[in-house]
């Protein structure tokens, strides 16, 4: 399989996606798409009995199409290909750019946390903050059931109410900080 991959490498060790797709370096987006569709159709028609070389070519064609179909990615790939980077540097540079863009997009799209979550800054506090409403609702339902039968509040209601209060204390006071250090 490595021998097959070497056919598509430049002397610098970079996989030449133009060779994989059998297209010229100045190919139009339509030519790139047609070449990829041709290789895909050929591979997918005989996928069950395709050789390792055919699978490798299909994977390389998918990677090549992904890089060459986008004008921005193609421009970066072409500049790095011409600069003579080796394959690992090329992939690392492309991946670093993608990760940087993802981080910037995530930071731009991340809403500011509500004030109550900023106060609940430890894991235990956040868990307690999430658990409190569940305990509270369970306590209310138990109290409603007890009232339906005319019974006084049961021990289960008292336990659920105490659990709700304890969760709120842990989440919103220094007790949660103390527990987080233990």
Secondary structure, 3 states (H helix, E strand, C coil): CHHHHHHCECCCCCECHHHHHCCCCCCCHHHHHHHHHHHHHHHHHCHHHCCHHHHHHHHHHHHHHHHHCCHHHHHHHHHHHHHCCCHHHHHHHHHHHHHHHHHHHHHHHCCCCCHHHHHCCCHHHHHHHHHHHHHHHHHHHHHHHHHHCCCCCCHHHHHHHHHHHHHHHHHHCHHHHHHHHC
